[in-house]
Every structure is written in structure tokens, then in C-alpha cells.
Amino acid sequence: MSTEKKVVRKAQGAGKWFPGGAGELTGMIDHFLTETYITEVTDPIVAAISPHAGYIYSGPVAGYTYRALKDNAELHGPPETVVVLGFSHRGDSRGVALMDGTSFSTPVGESPLDAGAADLLIAADSRITRDIRPHVGEHSLENQVPFIQTVFPRSSLVMALIGQRDSEFLGDLAATLTTLSGQKKILVLASSDMLHDPSYEKVRKRDQATLKKVVAMDDTGVMHDWDYSQQVFCGIGPVVTAMKYARAQGCQKATLLRYRNSGDDHPASRGQWVVGYGAVVFTRQKKA
């Protein structure tokens, strides 16, 4: 009998970023999944982008990502493991910090953390480590988990904070994830909001230009447009990694499911602080 101690990591943002009660949270997510109007995505989805703000702001857009994933799984089956890519808003991580522990718990339920997948990633690249410290107080990963638990209740998780943004490193990470995909069926999920700025028009126009490059699989262009003063994606590392991974899986064009910003649904934010949200999926096209 194993003597290894079970370590359950709990969502710290429950009651802050999303409801802390199971009934209210599941009801909210079910509403987001139901209130979507998307064309069926028939090719297998290998990666996706979902926003991570408070659910009252970004939840309706995230619902488009997860509805597409849910419907796609009915055609192709769910992933064994969802690799969730986020970043530390405090900027206190380097390389890739994987959440350690046995499982992750939210009001929706408890999902196992895939130790075997984590071991493979760590063995492949010394810059990938288990380190819980950057995860403390960070919401970019855990805000995705209640949605994941709802649409993929039997999938395990790898929760990874990316602390570097150089293209070569992100390419190496994508290659390592490609190796992992040869061992098990995975989904790579990039957690990111888009431009943050007081100007509603600036956010809308800049986000539209950014999403055109995402749809065209131009990760070089997306990376070129990013800097600290103008973060076209706050989670540029997760997004570019997902795009590079998707290309390696045979994706030639992404599908934009939904775009909104906080100024669309909360007009009072215009002129104060407007944040963009995009829902995107990357599919492996069928060979002719």
C-alpha cells in the first residue's frame, strides 16, 4: 500500500473570481454553455484559448470555448489530460512552474493532477519544474478549472505557469508538449485575456487585428506586436505555445468562436478599464 501523502490543492479564488457555492457555480457555467451560438467544429480540437477574468465579465466568452470542446468531445472523445497553460500576474516565475500535489479542488469537484505527464515534461526540459510558489494567489490557471471539470469530468490536469516569453523557449515547450501528445491524448488550453486599456475603441480595434493573426496561425506576428506597455495577450506565453503546438499537430487555421470586451457588456467600464476576451479553438485538419 502506498504511503505517499495525498495533497489536494484548492481553488483560492472561489467566492472572488467565481461563485464559492457548488450550486451557484455549476448553474452559472451551465448557463454560459447553453447561451452560445456556434457552428459545429467537426475536426479534432487540439488546443484552445479561453479568457480568465472574473466570470461575470469573461464567463460568457469562455462558454464558447468550452461549448465547442464539449461538443467536439462527443465526436472524438475527451482528452485524458488537459494541459492548462497560464502565467503569473506578479511575474515571479521563470521557465515553467508546474503545480505539485495529488489533485485540484473547486466547488465543482476534484480533478487529479497528472503526475506521470508532469514527470515526462520535467524529464524533457530542466527549465520545467514542480514549484507551488508562483501558483499561490494566481488565478490564470484555476479560473479555467471549473469549466474543465464541467465538460471533462474524468480528465486529469497539468497546471503550468509559463514565466518566459522568448519565442525559442516557447517553441521548445511546444515541442515537449508534442512529445507528451505521443504518449496520451491531451488538450492544450491557453488561459489569457486580451488588451487592457481605458479606450474602448483602442481595445476593440487592436484585439480584432490580433485575432486575425491568431486565426491565420501567425504566432510570429502576435509575438512581434507584444510588449509590456501593449500586451495584446496578457498571457502571450501560453497563447504562442498553444499556437506552436497546434501547428505541430497539423492545424493550418484557427477558428474564432467569440469576441467581446468588458466595454461591450459593461459600458460603464469605457474610459476607465476595458479588457478584451477571445474564444479560439485550433483543430487538426483531416488529410486529403
Helices and strands as residue ranges (DSSP letters): E 8-10, H 22-34, E 45-50, H 55-76, E 81-86, E 96-98, E 103-106, E 109-112, H 115-124, E 128-130, G 133-135, H 145-151, E 156-162, H 167-181, E 186-191, E 196-197, H 200-215, H 219-225, H 236-248, E 254-261, H 262-265, G 267-269, E 274-283
